[in-house]
């Protein structure tokens, strides 16, 4: 029988059962989570559409149990939790991510903690595991904000021409809801998708003004907010809606033209910010490839670590200042 050394090979053999057990538990929890995602989903969304209180607010109220102070604390905690989840749900709706906040947070925890624990089990490097957890916790939020901005930009590009089409439809004798339905059939997503949702809300009995406000909350576009405000005021006090839509369409197109000119004029500044932000990391990668020992001294000495922290802080401040300079609000 060959002897088994007690060196690094034995340590690796000892970590295999632990890693396998951890992986199995993670897979089991993930499967249980997926099984519970759709539980009572239809009932909860019907209650939401009907405007009934959800489970969180019912639990927060807590009935008549406890003293008035305890009931007030439970209701206060439930209100904070509900407001935070509502803001997250609104962000996801504006980014067109078809998930509930609980589903999004659960998937984020699985993606963040699972690989982080595996990294620590296999490498025994707590700092590397914490770095992974930190990066993966921030990345979904950045992706969410990026998807939201991209969708709003696509919506704004379609809105000007669509308002002109609606104005022509009104002049031809169609009603406002018929004009919206025409846009929902002829336009491309995301405008057609949102118009279809608005029409469905009006068909369910929601007033047109409230359906338009819901549209503004789902998209979070300032151009759309201008259109919604004008239409709501017109329906309350009257006026030539076709002419109003034409003027709004002209305003939106002019703003888009000015944004394009500003983007062209500030291209040099944005490129400078990108180069300044990427140059230190590119130089560090080059030195790490050519002469690793030369760069390693910077991370071993306390003064070198201080220089790295100060340099990264100055880097972040410089990038933020450049972005503020080249970003003009139109």
N, C-alpha and C positions, 0 to 999 in steps of 0.2 A: 504494500500500500504506500502510495506516495504521500509524504507529509504536506500539509497545507500551511503555508507561511502565514504569519500573523501580521503581515505588512498591509500595504494599501489594497492588495487583492482581497484580503479578508474583510477589510472595511467595505469594499464595494459589494461583496457577497452579502454582508449584513444589511446594506441599504436596499437591496433588491426586494426582499419581502415587504419592508416598510413602504417602499414606493409602490409596489403592486397593490398593497392594502389601501393606500391612500388614493390611488387611481380608481380602484373599485368603488370606494366610498364616494368619490367625486362623481363617477358615472351614475351610481345609484341615486345620489341626490339630484343630479341633473335630470334623470328620467322621472323621478317623483315630481320635480318642479314642472316639467313639461306636461305631466298628467294633470297637475292641478291648475294649469293656466286657464283652461276652458271651463273650469267648474263654475257654474252659475253665471257664466259670462253673458248669456242672452238676457237673463233676468236683470243683471246689473245695468246693462246698457239700455234696456227698456225703461227701467226706473230713472236713469239719467235723462232720457228723452222726455219722459213724462214730468220731470222736475221734482221727483220725490227725493227725500233725504236718503243718502247712501249709508252704507254700513258703518263707515268711520264716524259720521256725525251721530248716528244712533248710539254707538258705543260710547262716544264722547259725552253725550247727554247723560247716560247712565241711569235713566229713569228717575226714581225718587229715592234711591239708595244713598245713604250717607248724609252728612251735614250739608248745608248750603255751600259752605266753603269748599268741601271736597267736590261737590257737583260742579262748582264754578271752575276749579282747577282742571277737572276732567274735560269740561267743555272747552276751556282755553287751550289745553294740549291738543285736543282733537281739531280745533280750529286752525292752529298753527300747522299741524300735519296735513290737514285738508288743503290749506292755501298753498303749501309747498308742492304737494302733489298736483294741484290744479295748475300751478305755473309750469311744472315740468310737462304735464299733459298738453298745455297750450304750446310750449316749445316744440314738442314732438308733432303736434298737429300742423304747425306752421312749417315744419321740415318734411311733412308727408311721410312720417314713419308710422306704419300701422301697428303700433304696440301700445299697451297700457303702461302707465308709469311703473306699476309693480313689476310687470314683465321686463321692462327696460332695466330697472335697478337689479332685478334678480340675475339677468344675463350678464350685466356688468360685474356683479360680484363673482359670478362663476368664472368669467374670463380673467378677472383680476387676481382673485385669491388662489384659484386652482394652479395655474402655471407658477405663481409666486411660491407656493408651498413646494411644488415639485423642484423648482430651482434650488430652494434651500435644502431639500432632502438629498439631492444628487451632488450638489457642490459644497454644501455646508457654509455658504457665503451669505450671511444675513444681509450685508449691505447691498449685494446684487439683487437679492430677493426684494428688498424694500424699494430699490430703484425701479424694478419691474412694476411693483404695485403702484408706485407713484405715477409712473408714466402712463400705465393703462387706465388709471382712474381719471386722468386729465384728458386722454385721447378721445373717449366717447363724447365728452362735452364739446371738444373742438370740432369733431365730425358733425355733431348735431347743429352747432352754430353755422358751420360751413354749408351744410345741406339746406338750412333755413335761408341763408343769404342767397344761395344759388337759385332756390325756388322762387323767392321774391323777385329776383332779377329777371327770371324767365317770365313771370307773371306781368311785370311792368313792361317788358318788351311787347307783349301782346295787347296790353290794355288800351293803348292809344288808338290803334286801328279798329279794335272791337267796339270802342265807344262811337267811332264814326259810323260803323255799320249799324249800331243800335239807333243812332240819330236818323239815319236814312230809313230804317224800318219804321220808326215813329212817324216820319213824314209820309210814308206810304200807307199809313192807316192802321198799322199794327199797334197793339197795346204794349206796355212796358214788359210784362211777363212774357208775352210772345216774342218780343225782341231778345230777352234773355235766353229763352229757349232756342231761338235761332243761333245765338252765339254758342250755346252749349253743344250744338250739333256741328257747327262749322269750324270752330276754333280748335286748337290743339291743347293738350294738357300743358300746364296745370290750370289754365283759364277755363277750359271746357269742364274739367272735373269740379271745380268750385262752383261754376254756374249751375251744373246739374244738382249739386247738393243744395244750393239756394232754392232752386225750383222745387225740389222734393220737400223742403221745409215749408214753402208756401202751400204746397198741395196737402200737407198735414194740418193746415189751419193756422200756421204761424203768420202773423202780419208781415207784409213786405218790408216795412221799415226794420222790424226786428231781425228778419232773415238777412237783410243787407248788413246790419250791424254784426251779426254772427259771421258773415263773410269777411268783414274787415278784421275781426278777431282771429280768424283762421289764417289769414294771409299776412297781416301786419305790414301792409304796403302803404306808404304815405300818399302815393298817387291814387290808390283805391280808396283811401280814407277821404280824399278830396271829392271823389265821385259819390261815395256813400252819403257824405254830408250834404252835398248839393241835391241829390235825389230825395233825401228825407225832407229837406226844407221845401223843395218844390211840391212834394205830395201834401205838405201841411198848409202852405200858403198859396200854391198855384204858380203858374208861369209856363213858358214855352220850354218843355223838357228837351226837345230836339236841339234847340239852340244852346241850351245849357251844356248838353253832352258834347256838342261841337266845340264849344269854348274850352271845356275841360280836356278834350282830346288834343286840341292845339297846345294847351299849356303843358300837357304831359310830353308831347313830342318835342317841344322847345326845351324842356328840362332835360330830356334824353340827349338832345343835340349838345347842350352845354356840358353835360357830364362827359360826353365823348371828347369834346375839345379840352376839357380840364384833364382828362385821363392822358391825352396826347401830350399836353404841356408839362405834366408832372411825371412823365415816363422816366426821365433822367434821374429825378430824385428817388423814385421808387427803385430803380435799378441800383442806385448808389446804396440805398439801405439794404438791399439784398446782398450786394457784394460785401459791404462792411459786416453784415451779420454772418455771412458764410466763410469769410476769409480766415478768421482764427481757427475755426474747426477744420478747414481744409489744410491749413498749415500744420496743425497738431496731428492730423492723420498722416500727412507726408513725413513728418519727423518720426512718428511712431513706426512707420514702415522702413524708413532708411536707417535710423539710429534709435532704437527703442531705449537704450540706456540713457541717452542724452535727455529724452523727455521724461523718463521715469524719475529722475532726480527732482523734477518739479513737484511730484506727488509724494515723495518720501520725506522731504524736509518741511517742517511746519511753516517756515517762511514761504516756501513754494506753494503750499496749500492756500495760504492767505492771499498770495498773488493771484491764484486761480479764482478764488471767490471774488476778489475785488475786480478782476478783469471781466468775469462773467456778469457781475452786477453793472459795471460800466457799459458792457455790450448791450444788455437789455435796455438800459436807460437810453443809449444812443439810438437803438432801433425804434423805441417808442417815440422819441422826439422827432425822428425823421418821418415816421408815419403820421404824426400829428401835423407836421408841416405840409406834407404833400396831400393830405386828406382834406378836401374842401366840401362843405355841405351845400348842396344845391336844392 
